[in-house]
Amino acid sequence: MKLIVGLGNPGPAYAATRHNVGFWVIDRLARTLRISVDKAKWKGLVGEGCVDGQKVLLLKPQTYMNASGESVAEAVRFHKLNPEAILVIYDDMDLPLGTLRVRMKGSDGGHRGLRSIIAHLVRRRSRASASASGAPRRACR
């Protein structure tokens, strides 16, 4: 299972701000993958679907940006996910508009939403393991 989290702030006052780019990406993914992100769960809005035989959760925390870790940690604990199974999408004011950066590790870079997630998940970190098997993908249930 993969958890894709889009950071933003709830409410119409923030809907059109760059700070909500994570919400925009989740909304676009949801439309493309035909996943309804409308269940209130883990202090957020959640949708579940299947991509290439892998279960995917889309999460839009409704805690406001600076407390996003509360929502993400609840979803991670419920599904017993490792940090490697989480993708967080957020605005980075240090990047030019329209630029994308993907990184597997690093600091919060001053981003308070990311700082909250790291703080809530750091207690749960475990040793990562990887497996390279050629088994075919199974359908999601």
Secondary structure, 3 states (H helix, E strand, C coil): CEEEEECCCCCCCCCCCHHHHHHHHHHHHHHHHCCCCCEEECCEEEEEEEECCEEEEEEEECCCHHHHHHHHHHHHHHHCCCHHHEEEECCCCCCCCCCCCCCCCCCCCCCHHHHHHHHHHHHHCCCCCCCCCCCCCCCCC
